[in-house]
């Protein structure tokens, strides 16, 4: 009988969780940038295997000690989702040794959940072959893991072995989602994330972390999709940075987002972008709720 289960990806920021989840399902469902806090919401990606098994991978925000209300929400979201999982993948950066305080912080809290955890050492493409086993042992010492595997999310090496290890630790059960569905993320959510990804890649300093984006209007027709979206910043002084001199920055953001969306959606995209200020939104629980971060 086929197997099924919820498998959460947990680790400190920038260890490659989003790249891994995209390559596992062979489709971009989670945005990727070199910056912390790129992933802010749990993103579910669905992998259906040839034998009828279904793995629901959950990409989670990087786990780190919080500095604002948004950070508190993100960390709480990590452990709530791990607690609801059948298996956790503890993703670490094998090119960075010995394990640092961030890895130790995540491992200690992961062990407290009681959820079975599989150690996944990413970025093996950056490690000499004769060092892989030694580095695996270093990370294995951080907790009691049901298994371990070295992979490269970037080039896809050992991902088949990872999937087989995951299936070894899941029980028989029915599929959660219909065949052909690769994510439970809505189109509006995905579009908002793509816009935010481009901002994070094009801007610097505090701007990438101070930005939220939201789709206000979506009209999808046979050969064209029209989208209006708002980019929110925290302070009035950040607004001209997003707009740029003579509107060049917001134009570049829109162009990059539109081109990617046209490839993904397979149709022409009209994308209108506006910039608004929502004062200090990362520390405002009402604003966080407005953006879908349901803080207690």
RANOR-V896839 format. One record per residue. RES is the residue in three letters. SS is DSSP state (helix for helix, strand for strand, loop for the rest). PHI is phi in degrees with one decimal (NA if undefined). OMEGA is omega in radians with two decimals (* if undefined). Layout:
# RANOR-V896839
res: <RES/RES>
ss: <SS/SS>
phi: <PHI/PHI>
omega: <OMEGA/OMEGA>
This chain:
# RANOR-V896839
res: <UNK/UNK/UNK/UNK/UNK/UNK/UNK/UNK/UNK/UNK/UNK/UNK/UNK/UNK/UNK/UNK/UNK/UNK/UNK/UNK/UNK/UNK/UNK/UNK/UNK/UNK/UNK/UNK/UNK/UNK/UNK/UNK/UNK/UNK/UNK/UNK/UNK/UNK/UNK/UNK/UNK/UNK/UNK/UNK/UNK/UNK/UNK/UNK/UNK/UNK/UNK/UNK/UNK/UNK/UNK/UNK/UNK/UNK/UNK/UNK/UNK/UNK/UNK/UNK/UNK/UNK/UNK/UNK/UNK/UNK/UNK/UNK/UNK/UNK/UNK/UNK/UNK/UNK/UNK/UNK/UNK/UNK/UNK/UNK/UNK/UNK/UNK/UNK/UNK/UNK/UNK/UNK/UNK/UNK/UNK/UNK/UNK/UNK/UNK/UNK/UNK/UNK/UNK/UNK/UNK/UNK/UNK/UNK/UNK/UNK/UNK/UNK/UNK/UNK/UNK/UNK/UNK/UNK/UNK/UNK/UNK/UNK/UNK/UNK/UNK/UNK/UNK/UNK/UNK/UNK/UNK/UNK/UNK/UNK/UNK/UNK/UNK/UNK/UNK/UNK/UNK/UNK/UNK/UNK/UNK/UNK/UNK/UNK/UNK/UNK/UNK/UNK/UNK/UNK/UNK/UNK/UNK/UNK/UNK/UNK/UNK/UNK/UNK/UNK/UNK/UNK/UNK/UNK/UNK/UNK/UNK/UNK/UNK/UNK/UNK/UNK/UNK/UNK/UNK/UNK/UNK/UNK/UNK/UNK/UNK/UNK/UNK/UNK/UNK/UNK/UNK/UNK/UNK/UNK/UNK/UNK/UNK/UNK/UNK/UNK/UNK/UNK/UNK/UNK/UNK/UNK/UNK/UNK/UNK/UNK/UNK/UNK/UNK/UNK/UNK/UNK/UNK/UNK/UNK/UNK/UNK/UNK/UNK/UNK/UNK/UNK/UNK/UNK/UNK/UNK/UNK/UNK/UNK/UNK/UNK/UNK/UNK/UNK/UNK/UNK/UNK/UNK/UNK/UNK/UNK/UNK/UNK/UNK/UNK/UNK/UNK/UNK/UNK/UNK/UNK/UNK/UNK/UNK/UNK/UNK/UNK/UNK/UNK/UNK/UNK/UNK/UNK/UNK/UNK/UNK/UNK/UNK/UNK/UNK/UNK/UNK/UNK/UNK/UNK/UNK/UNK/UNK/UNK/UNK/UNK/UNK/UNK/UNK/UNK/UNK/UNK/UNK/UNK/UNK/UNK/UNK>
ss: <loop/loop/strand/strand/strand/strand/strand/strand/strand/strand/loop/loop/loop/loop/loop/loop/helix/helix/helix/helix/helix/helix/helix/helix/helix/loop/loop/loop/loop/loop/loop/loop/loop/loop/loop/loop/loop/loop/loop/loop/loop/loop/strand/strand/strand/strand/strand/strand/loop/loop/loop/loop/loop/strand/strand/strand/strand/strand/strand/loop/loop/loop/loop/loop/loop/loop/loop/loop/helix/helix/helix/helix/helix/helix/helix/helix/helix/helix/helix/helix/helix/helix/helix/loop/loop/loop/strand/strand/strand/strand/strand/strand/strand/loop/loop/loop/loop/loop/loop/loop/helix/helix/helix/helix/helix/helix/helix/helix/helix/helix/helix/helix/helix/loop/loop/loop/strand/strand/strand/strand/strand/strand/loop/helix/helix/helix/loop/loop/helix/helix/helix/helix/helix/helix/helix/helix/helix/helix/helix/helix/loop/loop/loop/loop/loop/loop/strand/strand/strand/strand/loop/strand/loop/loop/loop/loop/strand/loop/helix/helix/helix/helix/helix/helix/helix/helix/helix/helix/loop/loop/loop/strand/loop/loop/loop/loop/loop/loop/loop/loop/loop/loop/strand/loop/loop/loop/helix/helix/helix/helix/helix/helix/helix/helix/helix/helix/helix/helix/helix/helix/helix/helix/loop/loop/loop/loop/helix/helix/helix/helix/loop/strand/strand/strand/strand/strand/strand/strand/strand/strand/loop/loop/loop/strand/strand/strand/strand/strand/strand/strand/strand/strand/strand/loop/loop/helix/helix/helix/helix/helix/helix/helix/helix/loop/helix/helix/helix/helix/helix/helix/helix/helix/helix/helix/helix/helix/helix/helix/helix/helix/helix/helix/helix/helix/helix/loop/loop/strand/strand/strand/strand/strand/strand/strand/strand/strand/strand/loop/loop/loop/helix/helix/helix/loop/helix/helix/helix/helix/helix/helix/loop/loop/loop/loop/loop/loop>
phi: <NA/-73.0/-110.1/-154.9/177.5/-100.2/-125.6/-94.1/-103.4/-129.6/174.4/-69.1/-59.6/66.6/-98.2/101.9/-63.6/-69.6/-60.5/-62.4/-66.0/-64.1/-75.2/-65.7/-99.7/56.6/-158.6/-76.5/-116.5/-128.9/-71.7/-133.3/-143.5/-76.5/-97.2/-65.4/63.5/-65.5/-87.1/-115.1/-126.4/-60.2/-113.9/-98.1/-121.7/-108.1/-112.9/-102.7/-93.9/-64.0/-86.9/91.6/-75.6/-135.8/-111.1/-102.0/-83.9/-118.3/-80.1/-114.5/-57.0/-61.1/-85.6/-153.6/-63.8/-79.5/-120.4/-154.0/-63.3/-62.3/-60.2/-63.5/-62.2/-61.0/-66.8/-62.4/-62.4/-58.2/-75.7/-64.5/-71.5/-60.6/-61.9/-91.4/-94.4/-86.0/-154.3/-114.5/-101.5/-87.7/-92.3/-127.0/-94.9/-68.7/-82.0/-117.0/-131.5/-70.6/-53.6/-93.0/-56.9/-64.6/-64.2/-63.6/-59.5/-66.6/-60.2/-61.7/-72.1/-65.3/-62.5/-67.8/-72.8/78.7/-80.4/-55.1/-128.9/-109.5/-79.3/-120.1/-91.2/-87.9/66.3/-65.6/-67.8/-98.7/-117.5/-64.5/-54.4/-77.2/-106.0/-60.6/-62.8/-61.3/-70.9/-57.5/-61.5/-58.0/-74.5/-62.7/-69.6/-79.5/-173.2/-101.1/-102.7/-79.6/174.4/-150.0/-154.7/-100.0/-137.0/-126.0/-64.9/-69.2/-102.2/84.0/-69.7/70.4/-68.9/-63.0/-64.7/-59.6/-60.2/-64.4/-64.4/-60.7/-62.1/-60.4/-108.6/-109.2/-92.3/-64.4/178.3/-79.6/-73.1/-83.8/-127.0/-66.0/-56.0/93.3/-81.7/-108.3/-158.3/-95.0/-73.6/-72.8/-61.8/-60.9/-64.1/-63.3/-61.9/-59.6/-68.7/-61.9/-61.4/-65.0/-59.1/-65.2/-64.5/-64.8/-78.5/-97.0/-113.7/-137.8/57.4/-86.7/-56.5/-57.6/-88.3/-93.0/-105.1/-133.9/-132.3/-147.5/-81.0/-101.3/-147.7/-142.7/-129.0/-101.9/-116.9/-60.4/-121.5/-151.0/-129.1/-105.6/-132.7/-116.6/-139.0/-114.0/-100.0/-103.6/-122.6/-91.7/-135.6/-58.9/-68.6/-84.3/-60.6/-65.6/-69.4/-67.3/-71.8/80.2/-63.6/55.7/74.1/-69.6/-67.5/-66.0/-65.2/-66.3/-58.8/-63.9/-64.9/-64.3/-64.6/-61.8/-62.1/-67.2/-64.0/-64.5/-67.6/-67.0/-88.6/69.5/-153.0/-66.6/-123.5/-104.7/-124.2/-104.9/-120.2/-127.6/-120.8/-133.0/-105.6/-122.9/-51.0/48.7/-64.4/-68.3/-114.2/-111.4/-64.8/-66.6/-66.7/-60.9/-63.5/-58.3/-86.5/96.5/-92.0/-84.8/-76.4/-70.1>
omega: <-3.12/-3.12/3.05/3.12/3.10/-3.08/-3.10/3.08/-3.09/3.12/3.08/3.14/2.96/3.06/3.06/-3.11/-3.09/3.06/3.13/-3.08/3.09/-3.11/3.09/-3.12/3.07/3.07/3.10/3.05/-3.09/-3.11/-3.05/2.99/3.12/-3.00/3.01/3.13/3.03/3.07/-3.13/-3.13/3.06/3.12/-3.13/3.11/-2.98/3.11/3.06/-3.11/-3.07/-3.12/3.10/3.09/3.13/3.08/3.06/3.11/-3.14/3.08/-3.06/3.06/3.04/-3.09/3.11/3.12/-3.03/3.10/3.11/-3.10/3.08/3.12/3.09/3.10/-3.09/-3.13/3.09/3.12/3.12/-3.01/3.04/-3.13/3.07/-3.14/3.13/-3.05/3.02/-3.11/3.06/2.99/3.09/-3.04/3.14/3.11/-3.08/3.12/-3.11/-3.14/-0.06/3.11/-3.10/-3.13/3.14/3.10/-3.14/3.12/-3.12/-3.09/-3.13/-3.14/3.09/3.14/-3.13/-3.09/-3.10/3.13/3.10/-3.06/3.09/3.12/3.12/-3.14/-3.09/3.07/3.11/3.10/3.13/-3.06/3.03/-3.08/-3.08/3.13/-3.02/-3.10/3.13/-3.13/3.05/-3.14/3.12/-3.10/3.11/-3.12/-3.10/-3.10/-3.14/-3.05/-3.13/3.13/3.13/3.13/3.06/-3.08/2.89/3.11/-3.07/-3.11/3.03/-3.10/3.08/3.13/3.08/3.11/3.09/3.14/3.13/3.09/3.11/-3.12/3.11/-3.06/3.06/3.14/3.03/-3.14/-3.11/3.09/3.11/-3.04/-3.13/3.12/3.11/3.11/-3.08/3.08/3.07/-3.13/3.13/3.12/3.13/3.13/-3.12/3.13/3.11/3.13/3.12/3.10/-3.13/3.10/-3.11/3.10/-3.12/-3.14/-3.02/-3.06/-3.07/3.14/-3.05/-3.01/-3.09/-3.08/-3.09/-3.00/2.94/3.14/-3.04/3.10/-3.12/-3.07/3.14/3.12/-3.07/3.09/-3.00/-3.05/-3.13/3.05/-3.13/-3.05/2.92/-3.11/3.12/3.01/-3.13/3.03/-3.04/-3.05/3.14/-3.11/-3.13/-3.08/3.13/3.10/3.11/-3.14/3.12/3.12/-3.12/3.09/-3.04/-3.11/-3.12/3.07/3.13/3.08/-3.12/-3.13/-3.14/3.13/-3.11/-3.12/3.12/-3.13/3.11/3.10/-3.10/-3.04/3.10/3.10/3.12/-3.12/2.93/-3.06/3.06/-3.10/3.06/-3.14/3.11/3.11/2.96/-2.93/3.01/-2.98/-3.11/3.12/-3.11/-3.03/3.08/3.11/3.11/3.11/3.12/-3.14/3.08/3.06/-2.99/-3.11/3.12/*>
